[in-house]
Amino acid sequence: MSTFVLIHGAGDGGWYWHLVEAELRARGHGVVAVDLPGGDESLTLDDYADAVVEAVGDRPGRLVVVGQSFGAFTAPLVAARRPVDELVLVAGMVPRPGESPDDWWSDTGFADAVRRQAARDGGLTGSDDPYVTYYHDVPRALAEEALGRERPHPSAAASAQPWPLDAWPDVPTTFVLCTEDRLFPPDFLRRVVRERLGLAPREIAASHCVALSRPVELADILTGEAPD
């Protein structure tokens, strides 16, 4: 069995993963769903990685580190600090060495990709309504709770920090792409993943917040129980 270290994205906390955590524990796995520090604008990406490493401690056995969205900036830093058996990015912002999260948006051509997709889907992609962009396939009550739990994360310092690794860690890596993502258009992310990781992503029919809308299916992918 494995221990899954679950790193949330911007604005979220460990609660984001609670449905996936329940699925993983029911299958006999260990889970560490980290609440990264929020509300301190001086904290850096390195501080976030240190917080994850501290939360994991010296747990033995196979370790799988999962980063959602902005968490893709933190997950590989954890692999640079301690042995990790696998990295999984879920709708992740794949960084390049020296690239800050603030620069990622323009470097990847995000805005143009959103405009093109919005022209095709009538403005659903990139909508100002979070229930349209992030939670369109999440039960309304659950989406409302998620919005009510928003946290001030990441910090300005972390968002401005150049990603500190010289290269992607030499760790098996899987990318999970959400084909109904209205934040990161699927074609856009396929290109970014191909260019930056040289990978073909695993795909799941879900919104950006897949851990809330498709927790069983996501747990299947994380545990290798989903068909290829």
C-alpha positions in Angstrom: 0.0 0.0 0.0 1.0 3.6 -0.5 0.8 6.9 1.3 -0.7 9.7 -0.8 0.4 13.2 0.0 -2.3 15.5 -1.4 -1.3 19.1 -2.1 -4.2 21.5 -2.8 -4.3 24.4 -5.2 -4.8 28.2 -4.9 -7.5 29.3 -2.5 -8.0 25.8 -1.1 -7.0 23.7 1.9 -6.7 20.0 2.8 -10.5 19.8 2.9 -10.5 20.0 -0.9 -9.4 16.3 -0.9 -11.7 14.9 1.7 -13.8 12.8 -0.7 -10.7 11.4 -2.4 -9.1 10.8 1.0 -12.0 8.7 2.1 -11.8 6.6 -1.1 -8.0 6.1 -0.6 -8.4 5.1 3.0 -11.2 2.7 2.2 -8.8 1.0 -0.1 -6.1 0.6 2.6 -3.9 3.5 1.7 -2.4 6.2 4.0 -3.2 9.8 3.3 -1.6 13.2 4.2 -3.9 16.0 3.0 -1.8 19.1 3.8 -3.2 22.5 4.8 -0.5 24.8 3.3 0.1 28.0 5.2 -2.2 30.9 4.3 -2.4 34.5 5.2 1.4 35.2 5.3 2.5 37.1 2.2 6.2 36.5 2.9 6.1 32.7 2.6 7.8 31.2 -0.5 7.4 28.0 -2.5 10.2 26.6 -0.5 8.3 27.2 2.7 5.3 25.4 1.3 7.5 22.4 0.3 9.0 22.4 3.8 5.5 22.4 5.3 4.6 19.3 3.2 7.8 17.5 4.2 7.2 18.2 7.9 3.6 16.9 7.6 4.8 13.7 6.0 7.5 13.1 8.5 9.3 9.8 8.3 6.4 7.7 7.1 7.8 4.4 5.6 6.8 2.7 2.4 5.8 4.0 -1.0 5.1 7.7 -1.2 3.0 9.3 -3.9 2.9 13.1 -4.0 -0.1 14.7 -5.7 -0.3 18.3 -6.7 -3.6 20.0 -7.8 -3.4 23.1 -10.0 -1.0 25.6 -8.3 0.2 22.6 -6.2 2.2 21.5 -9.2 4.7 24.2 -8.2 5.2 22.6 -4.8 4.9 18.9 -5.4 8.2 18.5 -7.3 10.0 20.5 -4.6 9.0 17.9 -2.1 10.6 15.2 -4.4 13.8 17.2 -4.2 13.8 17.2 -0.4 13.0 13.5 0.3 12.6 10.2 -1.6 9.3 10.0 -3.5 8.1 7.1 -5.6 5.7 9.0 -7.9 4.5 12.5 -8.7 1.0 13.1 -9.9 -0.2 16.4 -11.2 -4.0 17.0 -11.4 -4.9 19.9 -13.7 -1.5 21.2 -12.7 0.5 24.3 -13.6 3.6 22.6 -14.9 6.6 25.0 -14.1 9.8 25.4 -16.0 13.1 26.1 -14.1 13.3 29.7 -13.2 9.7 30.5 -14.0 7.6 32.1 -11.4 3.9 31.3 -11.0 3.1 34.9 -11.9 5.0 34.5 -15.2 3.5 31.1 -16.0 0.2 32.6 -17.3 1.9 34.7 -20.0 4.7 32.2 -20.7 2.2 29.4 -21.5 -0.1 31.5 -23.7 -3.0 31.0 -21.2 -5.0 34.1 -22.1 -5.1 33.4 -25.8 -6.1 29.7 -25.1 -9.0 30.8 -22.9 -10.2 33.3 -25.5 -10.2 30.7 -28.3 -12.0 28.1 -26.1 -14.5 30.7 -24.9 -15.3 31.6 -28.5 -16.2 27.9 -29.1 -18.2 27.3 -25.9 -20.1 30.6 -25.7 -18.1 32.1 -22.9 -18.3 29.2 -20.4 -14.5 28.9 -20.3 -13.0 31.8 -18.3 -16.4 32.8 -16.9 -16.3 35.2 -13.9 -18.9 32.9 -12.2 -17.0 30.3 -10.1 -19.9 27.9 -10.3 -19.4 27.9 -14.1 -15.6 27.9 -14.3 -14.6 25.7 -11.4 -17.7 23.8 -10.1 -20.0 23.2 -13.0 -20.2 19.4 -12.3 -19.9 19.6 -8.5 -23.2 19.3 -6.5 -24.3 22.8 -5.6 -24.2 22.4 -1.8 -20.7 21.0 -2.0 -19.6 23.8 -4.3 -21.0 26.4 -1.9 -19.1 24.8 1.0 -15.9 24.8 -1.1 -16.3 28.5 -1.8 -17.1 29.2 1.9 -13.7 27.5 2.8 -11.6 29.7 0.5 -8.2 30.6 2.1 -5.6 33.3 1.3 -3.1 31.0 -0.4 -0.6 31.3 -2.2 1.3 34.3 -1.0 2.6 37.2 -3.1 6.1 36.1 -2.4 5.5 32.5 -3.6 3.7 33.7 -6.7 6.7 35.9 -7.6 9.4 33.4 -6.8 11.3 31.8 -9.7 10.8 28.0 -9.5 14.0 26.9 -7.8 14.8 23.5 -9.4 17.2 23.2 -12.4 15.1 20.4 -13.9 12.1 18.2 -13.2 12.9 15.6 -10.6 13.9 12.1 -11.8 10.7 10.6 -10.5 7.9 8.8 -12.4 5.3 11.4 -13.2 1.7 11.2 -14.2 -0.5 14.1 -15.4 -4.2 13.9 -14.9 -6.1 16.2 -17.4 -9.7 17.2 -16.9 -11.4 17.3 -20.3 -14.3 19.6 -19.0 -11.9 22.0 -17.3 -13.1 25.6 -17.9 -10.1 27.2 -16.2 -7.4 25.4 -18.2 -8.7 24.5 -21.7 -7.8 20.8 -22.4 -6.0 21.5 -25.6 -3.9 24.1 -23.9 -2.9 21.8 -21.1 -2.1 18.9 -23.5 0.3 21.2 -25.2 1.9 22.4 -22.0 2.3 18.9 -20.7 3.8 17.7 -23.9 6.2 20.6 -24.2 7.3 20.6 -20.6 7.1 17.0 -19.4 7.1 15.1 -22.7 4.0 13.2 -21.5 0.6 12.2 -22.8 -1.8 12.9 -19.9 -4.3 10.6 -18.3 -7.7 12.1 -19.0 -10.9 12.2 -17.0 -14.3 13.8 -17.9 -14.5 16.4 -15.1 -14.2 20.0 -14.2 -11.1 21.7 -12.7 -12.3 20.6 -9.2 -12.2 16.9 -10.0 -11.6 15.8 -6.5 -15.0 17.1 -5.6 -16.9 16.1 -8.7 -15.3 12.7 -9.5 -13.5 11.5 -6.4 -14.0 7.7 -7.1 -12.7 8.0 -10.6 -9.8 10.1 -9.5 -8.9 7.7 -6.8 -9.0 4.9 -9.4 -6.4 6.8 -11.4 -4.2 7.5 -8.4 -4.2 3.9 -7.3 -3.7 2.5 -10.8 -7.1 0.8 -10.8 -8.5 2.8 -13.7 -8.2 1.2 -17.2 -5.6 2.7 -19.5 
